[in-house]
């Protein structure tokens, strides 16, 4: 039998994800690009990024489940324009509590001191790009050919590509491979001339070397548009998204998020199902990284983790229904991954809805034939330490593994802190579903491509039994091996992702 992680991994995962709120990153990553510090030739002021044009989109993206990386042309520190600081003596942005919270968070501000250098960024790692504004971009972005090319190349992938406020100055220069301006014939916006006039009047001098709207209206087939001054105004035309000024960051971010939801069809969808004595948090070490180039859904089975279903009420049919509901929510086919006990579950799901399954991937999992159940398979396992170490409840409806056997059976190669966590959060496993038989046919279950990831040092589901089940099935397309215990995605998360990618 098996066990995986439990609420433990979830807590650990949160402890390392200090740069984002709960669950940020499970949908993939977005790249925000901000200006390095500069000095205005017009005013002599130190200039850079505008707080709200970083913080408001950042908040929207992370709230929606995306991780955010921040890059700049030169990398390293990004500083904010004085007027955009909610604590600036001018009190120009004193209302901006989102930026104030960002400023007071040392982890967030550390991001701004250590931005990625744009030339080192792999655009394939991001599902959207968002170019921030501020006073700096008029000097650091406008003539930056590297940034222009990066923006154009990303735009040509069809993924959401956004710029706001003075960050849109790049669109006055950015061209497509055919030599035409990227914005030719497109509706777009940026900092409006009326707003520039207001700013000039406010400080009593001309702030910018030129006005974006004035230059935009000189361009061929110009369709530059502007909303009411300093209102939240954002425009989308295809996958190009633009925002007018500092109050438009969240509005532009929402358009990006809407496009990302439509863009899910671009990526493969993985549905990850945990094993026994575990819950959805078992996948915490690999979920976000897998989501960089995929859609990822994790399933929490009834009577596991925080689900309140009593152990004596859980059935295999309940497990199958829960997974099937997640699979059916996907617009297309999914890659269904099952660990350990979940091999039984995903097999029955594939029998019931084979048209929704692109492939099945078994990870040190039970691979049944028609009429088999987990208990009958586990009795054939001469390497497992689990079978003889079970402690059942009085009514035999659930079982735990004896405390001293949990680590050697499940994760002997885990670091000490992980071993401690596994023991501390070990929870009773419903016994009923383990003895329920699957009904599988060659026409349905047999038609779905299957892959198997072996764990050669496994003392929960022995390596010899794993190979025996693969041989008995006869339909596994490819097998791969990892020299780990029962939890390869915990012990070697990066290697596990690499191995998962080879299941093709």
Rosetta blueprint (number, residue, H / E / L):
1 X L
2 X L
3 X L
4 X L
5 X L
6 X L
7 X H
8 X H
9 X H
10 X H
11 X H
12 X H
13 X H
14 X H
15 X H
16 X H
17 X L
18 X L
19 X L
20 X L
21 X L
22 X L
23 X L
24 X L
25 X L
26 X L
27 X L
28 X L
29 X E
30 X E
31 X E
32 X E
33 X E
34 X L
35 X L
36 X L
37 X L
38 X E
39 X E
40 X L
41 X L
42 X L
43 X L
44 X L
45 X L
46 X E
47 X E
48 X L
49 X E
50 X L
51 X H
52 X H
53 X H
54 X H
55 X H
56 X H
57 X H
58 X H
59 X H
60 X H
61 X H
62 X H
63 X H
64 X L
65 X L
66 X L
67 X E
68 X E
69 X E
70 X E
71 X E
72 X E
73 X L
74 X L
75 X L
76 X E
77 X L
78 X L
79 X L
80 X E
81 X L
82 X H
83 X H
84 X H
85 X L
86 X L
87 X L
88 X L
89 X L
90 X L
91 X L
92 X L
93 X L
94 X L
95 X L
96 X L
97 X H
98 X H
99 X H
100 X H
101 X H
102 X H
103 X H
104 X H
105 X L
106 X H
107 X H
108 X H
109 X H
110 X H
111 X H
112 X H
113 X H
114 X L
115 X E
116 X E
117 X E
118 X H
119 X H
120 X H
121 X L
122 X L
123 X H
124 X H
125 X H
126 X L
127 X L
128 X E
129 X E
130 X E
131 X E
132 X L
133 X L
134 X L
135 X L
136 X L
137 X H
138 X H
139 X H
140 X H
141 X L
142 X L
143 X L
144 X L
145 X H
146 X H
147 X H
148 X H
149 X H
150 X H
151 X H
152 X H
153 X H
154 X H
155 X H
156 X H
157 X L
158 X L
159 X L
160 X E
161 X E
162 X E
163 X E
164 X E
165 X H
166 X H
167 X H
168 X H
169 X H
170 X H
171 X H
172 X H
173 X L
174 X L
175 X E
176 X L
177 X L
178 X L
179 X L
180 X L
181 X E
182 X L
183 X L
184 X L
185 X L
186 X L
187 X E
188 X E
189 X L
190 X L
191 X L
192 X L
193 X H
194 X H
195 X H
196 X H
197 X H
198 X H
199 X H
200 X H
201 X H
202 X H
203 X H
204 X L
205 X L
206 X L
207 X L
208 X L
209 X L
210 X L
211 X L
212 X H
213 X H
214 X H
215 X H
216 X H
217 X L
218 X L
219 X L
220 X L
221 X L
222 X L
223 X E
224 X E
225 X L
226 X L
227 X L
228 X L
229 X L
230 X L
231 X L
232 X L
233 X L
234 X E
235 X E
236 X E
237 X E
238 X L
239 X L
240 X E
241 X E
242 X E
243 X E
244 X L
245 X L
246 X H
247 X H
248 X H
249 X H
250 X H
251 X H
252 X H
253 X H
254 X H
255 X H
256 X H
257 X H
258 X H
259 X H
260 X H
261 X H
262 X H
263 X H
264 X H
265 X H
266 X H
267 X L
268 X E
269 X E
270 X E
271 X E
272 X E
273 X E
274 X L
275 X L
276 X L
277 X L
278 X L
279 X L
280 X H
281 X H
282 X H
283 X H
284 X L
285 X L
286 X L
287 X H
288 X H
289 X H
290 X H
291 X H
292 X H
293 X H
294 X E
295 X E
296 X E
297 X E
298 X E
299 X E
300 X L
301 X L
302 X L
303 X L
304 X L
305 X L
306 X L
307 X L
308 X L
309 X L
310 X L
311 X H
312 X H
313 X H
314 X L
315 X L
316 X H
317 X H
318 X H
319 X H
320 X H
321 X H
322 X H
323 X H
324 X H
325 X H
326 X H
327 X H
328 X H
329 X L
330 X L
331 X L
332 X L
333 X L
334 X E
335 X E
336 X E
337 X E
338 X E
339 X E
340 X L
341 X L
342 X H
343 X H
344 X H
345 X H
346 X H
347 X H
348 X H
349 X H
350 X H
351 X H
352 X H
353 X L
354 X H
355 X H
356 X H
357 X E
358 X E
359 X E
360 X E
361 X E
362 X E
363 X E
364 X L
365 X L
366 X L
367 X L
368 X L
369 X L
370 X L
371 X L
372 X L
373 X L
374 X H
375 X H
376 X H
377 X H
378 X H
379 X L
380 X L
381 X L
382 X L
383 X L
384 X L
385 X L
386 X L
387 X H
388 X H
389 X H
390 X E
391 X E
392 X E
393 X L
394 X L
395 X L
396 X L
397 X L
398 X E
399 X E
400 X E
401 X E
402 X L
403 X H
404 X H
405 X H
406 X H
407 X H
408 X H
409 X H
410 X H
411 X L
412 X L
413 X L
414 X L
415 X L
416 X H
417 X H
418 X H
419 X H
420 X H
421 X H
422 X H
423 X H
424 X H
425 X L
426 X L
427 X L
428 X L
429 X E
430 X E
431 X L
432 X H
433 X H
434 X H
435 X H
436 X L
437 X L
438 X L
439 X L
440 X L
441 X L
442 X L
443 X L
444 X L
445 X H
446 X H
447 X H
448 X L
449 X L
450 X E
451 X E
452 X E
453 X E
454 X E
455 X E
456 X L
457 X L
458 X L
459 X L
460 X L
461 X L
462 X L
463 X H
464 X H
465 X H
466 X H
467 X H
468 X H
469 X H
470 X H
471 X H
472 X H
473 X H
474 X L
475 X L
476 X E
477 X E
478 X E
479 X E
480 X E
481 X E
482 X E
483 X L
484 X L
485 X L
486 X L
487 X L
488 X H
489 X H
490 X H
491 X H
492 X L
493 X H
494 X H
495 X H
496 X H
497 X H
498 X H
499 X H
500 X H
501 X H
502 X L
503 X L
504 X L
